[in-house]
Amino acid sequence: MGRAGSEEGGRLSAPSFRRATLADLPTLLELFPLYYESDHLPYDAARAESAIRLFLSEPAFGRLWLIEDSTVVGYLALTFGFSFEFGGREAFVDELFVRAECRSRGYGSAAIRYALDECAREGLTAVRLEVTGHNPRARDLYRRLGFRDFGRSLLANPIPSDPR
């Protein structure tokens, strides 16, 4: 999950984190394609809008926060699941995006710390994430924040919406 860069540049003021609502849909639809482009992923605008609407309609799915510092600088999407290995509910950092011009200022690490605190408050037992090979700065950031490589590969099998 190569979302955040390292936090080496000019220090930021303390960002705030606001739970996204459907009223934030235009902002999210502006940010999502930027994230997908930065992470070299295919982007489908209709699919993204549908997924955002569904996600925001059901709090049991997880949390989507806007990262703000006088303006929206990015977002963090955290989904919920369950892990027998970790003994309970867990979270997955599905997407972390900081606008290119706002990177290396501490927003990524602040967002992850915020998510970890929120997960602890909600009684979750673990937070997982993925990092792409083309983003070693993100890998270094996550390791500094306590994430470890458990020697596994994250695999996926997307199920077609019309399996016929």
N, C-alpha and C positions, 0 to 999 in steps of 0.2 A: 504494500500500500504506500507508494511513494508520494506522499502528500505534502509534507512539510520540509523545508530546507533547514539548514543549521541556523543557529541563532547567534551569529557573530557580528552582525552589523550594528548600526545605531540602536540603542535601547529604546523600546517603546514605552509609552505611558501604559498603565494597566488597562488591558482591554476588558470589555464587558461581554457577557455571553447571554443572549436572549433566545428563549425557545421560539422557534419559527412557528408561524401559524399560516393558514391559507392566505391571509392578507400579505404575506411575504412572498407569495408565489412569483410575482414579476422579478423580484430580486434574485430568487433562487434560479429562475429560468435564465437569468443573465449569467450567473456564476457557474452553473453546472457544465455548460459546454466549455468554459475556460478550464475547468478541472479536467474534463475528459481529454481535451487537447493537450494539456500539460502532462498527463499520464499516458498519452499515446493510446487512448481507448476509443473505439467507435462510439459515436453519439447519435442517438435517435431522439429527437425533440419530443415527439408524441409519447414515446415510451417513458421518457424522463418525467414529463408533466403528469402522466397517469400514476407513476410510481410515487412522486412527491405528494400528490393529492391523497393517495391511499395511505401512505406512511403517516401523514399529518392527521388523518382521520382516526387513527387507532393508537393511543398512547402505549399499548402493550407491545407495539413493534419496536419502540426505542425512542430516541431523542434526536432532534435536529436543531442545532443552535447556530445562530448567526454570531460571528465574531465581529465586535464593533469597537472602534476607537475613533470617535467623532463621525465615522462613516462605516459602512459594512466593508470589512477587509477580507472576509472569507466565511466559511461554514465548517461545521463538524457534524457528521452523521454517525450516530451510535445505534447499533441494533442489538436486540436482546435475544438470548438463547439460553440453553441449559447445558452444563457440563458435568458428567459423572466424575470425570478425572479431577475437577476442581471442586466438586461437592455442592453444586447449586447453580443458581442463575449466573450467567456471564454476559458480557457485552463484547461486541465486535466493532472496532472503529472501521466502518465501511468506507467512509470518505472524509478526508481532511483536506481542505483547500484554503490557501492564502493567496490572494492576488499577487502576481509577479512583482509588482512595484512595492509590495509590503513585506516581502520575504526577508529573512535574515534580521528580523527585528524582535524576535521572541514570541510572535503570535502563535506559531505552531506548538512550541513547548508549553505556553500558557494554556492553549486549548486542551492539550493532552492532560496537563495537571488538573484542569477544571473537570474534565471528564472522569478522571480517576477519583477525584473528591466526590463527585456526584454519584458514581458507582458505589463508593464506600458508604455514602449516606443511604443508598437504596438497598444495601445489603448484598450486592453482587459479589461473587467470589473470585472473578478473574476478568481481565480485559485482554482481548486478542486484537491483533491487527496484521496486515500484510504489508510488505514493502517490496517495491519493484527493484529489479537488479540495476536499472538505469538511474537509481537515485540513492547513491551511497550516503549523501548528506542526511537524508531522512533516516536511513538505517542507523547512522551514528547518533542522531538525535534520540531515536527511540531507545537505543541501548543506554544512553546517558539517563533516560527517564525510567530505567529499570526493566525494560522489556528484554526477554531472553529468547534465543533461538532454541527450540526444543527438537531440532533436527527432523522436522516434518515438512512435507510440501502441501500447500493448500491446492486442492484440485476442485474443479467445478464441472458440472454437466448441466448446462442450461436446458431447461425443458421448454419446447416450443409452445407458444400460446394456443396454437391449433395443431394438436398432435396427429391429425389425419395425414 
